[in-house]
Amino acid sequence: MPTPTSLLKRLVLGRPFRSDRLGHTLLPIRIALPIFASDPLSSVAYATQEILLILTLGGLAYLYLTPLIGAAVVLLLAVVVLSYRQVVQAYPSGGGSYEVVSTNLGARAGLVVAAALLVDYVMTVAVSVAAGVDNIISALPELNPHRVAINIGFIVVLTAMNLRGVRESGRTFAIPTYAFVAGVMLMIALGLSRALLGHAPQAESANYGIHAEHAGLNALAISLLALRAFSSGCTALTGVEAISNGVPAFRKPKALNAARTMTLMGVLAITMFIGVTALALISHTRVVENTCDLIGFAGNCATDPQRTVIAQISAAVFGNNSIMFFFLQAATALILILAANTAYNGFPLLSSILAQDRYLPRQLHTRGDRLAYSNGIILLAVIAGLLIYTFDGSTTRLIQLYILGVFTSFTLCQTGMVWHWNRQLADAVTPAERFRTKRARAINAFGACFTGVVLVVVMVTKFTHGAYLVVIAIPVLCVLMQAIHRHYAAVRAELRTSDDDEDEPTMPSRIHAVVLISSWHKATQRALLFAKATKPDTLTALTVNVDDSETRALMREWQELNISIPLKVVESPYREITRPVVDYIKQLRRSGPRDVVNVYIPEYVVGHWWENVLHNQSSLRLKGRLLFEPSVMVTSVPWQLHSSANRDLTRVVHSPGEIRRGIDPSAAPNGGETTRSRRRAKSASPAPDPVVRR
């Protein structure tokens, strides 16, 4: 019978997929768009708000800068989209920025990009979920005290959905994404139409005043305020690079479909961002970080949160508490939460590539039951959940740590693409080919300069507001990945065999077999028979004298049975088992430097997890200690108890990486034997031979 754990796993994740069904998970454009583009599309819901939050630090006096800042964000987004269209076509293997930078600028620069992207993916989950919960609380303010719990609950749901597989999560997330796009487009069209007809919508905060934190600013201070607002508005670009990391997940032709998805994402994101920003200005939307800074706020500013910008615009266009208002709020909350799905696909893919290159633990490279990178998904969820808990689920506090990593990868990736086109230009033959290469190089060069300037602006304006944590985290992560790579390289070098190896492989001069004995029973008998069948040079049964009466009883039984194998008793005045056995093994090895000691440990095989707690604890400790002794082999000799006979051994349990290791996953275990045939064989097999006696 399946265990409760396996039943729960199947209920949450579904049935496991065979490795040869990997093609089943490849994505068409209509599914790939909500999977890889939900983050940049959803940023429309808060990018304009972040610009207004910074500008209102100076009260109402500097809101006139909003159109200029919005135009700069749109230009930057267009440049980045065009640049990454070229990345997916030039490097379709799925490495994205990491592969581009590693190939063209070197391994160390590649690690910087990888670390920056890993940090950015974690922040994407935290910020997206927190922003989604903000919109839920805008519609249902009574949920505000439970903000952190709701955030973590959504992260758990997202993790479970992604563990089910990329295609399955994409189908689930497609409806909210398209519903959000349709709702925002309808709101923009209706709002702009009303404005053109002379009945412009008016936000609920249009008549509010604002206490200015910074008043009477000079030209330099205004410039710094505008740069800080621009850096906050650049959150609209987060997640743009995810498509370049996920090219292998697309259907063929992979690079072409990825480029088309990138274009579609860019057009939708730019259109919605322009529309929302325009409506925010037309409706005179006011938003502040601290609600008590609003002059004329109707509620209790200490406890009542202010509605988000998109919620205020939606209420002004569709009507407060109307059906379309709640529809758009629900769609906005869902897409903001599901925008984390971009990171749930980008982080595991990138960590899998890094693990393949031996920069992260190899466990991150293997696929789970549903052909998703399960270990990477779980790791991402744990780190993002810790961030949510640490920062109390505050979008404003979390967003200060955001976008620094993504602009680091943008800048280095575009610089690497310039080097790539330089090499391509040297090999170009025809004038048309040289023109296309020069045009592509110009796009990437402009993108590198533009994103480089933004990177400096973001670092300067956000450093003291929390971005310093990211500046610390990226180098620490780079050092950690280099240490992991050195470890794997050292292990590989140590295990490599060669003709000029100083440690020539030689046969052991003698093999000493030691069977550990606690009492005389069937498991002990089997271990002795098996050890004797290997024909070692010496064979010793070893017991530790922990209880004097039990040891004397064992010695008397040994003599009565007249067993030919000598029983060696080692004393343990402090009732230890591990140390006396290890000391005896060390003494045995001193008799010859080329001798090998094989320790046989009888173990019980049980059928229930709780039975493991009652058995085999001493053997586990012994094995863990003996594995560190040179020239010592440890052999477990199992004895199956009756409780283990009920286990269903015919059920095929596929392990990750079977195809890669050359294992046929369609083959049944034990050569295709059935339970009935094994039982017949068991009933027909003779009883074990008794121990050979003198």
URCORTA-V405511 format. One record per helix or strand. SS is the DSSP state (hx for helix, st for strand). FROM is the first residue (numbers start at 1). LEN is the number of residues. Records with the same first field share a line. If there is no record, write none. Layout:
SS: FROM-LEN ; FROM-LEN
//
This chain:
hx: 4-10 ; 19-7 ; 29-8 ; 38-5 ; 44-15 ; 63-28 ; 96-10 ; 107-33 ; 141-23 ; 166-31 ; 219-19 ; 242-4 ; 247-3 ; 254-29 ; 291-3 ; 309-10 ; 323-16 ; 340-17 ; 362-4 ; 374-17 ; 395-5 ; 404-24 ; 431-35 ; 468-28 ; 522-12 ; 548-14 ; 578-12 ; 609-6 ; 617-10 ; 642-5 ; 669-4 ; 675-10
st: 27-1 ; 209-2 ; 250-1 ; 294-2 ; 511-6 ; 538-8 ; 563-1 ; 567-5 ; 596-10 ; 632-9 ; 693-1
//
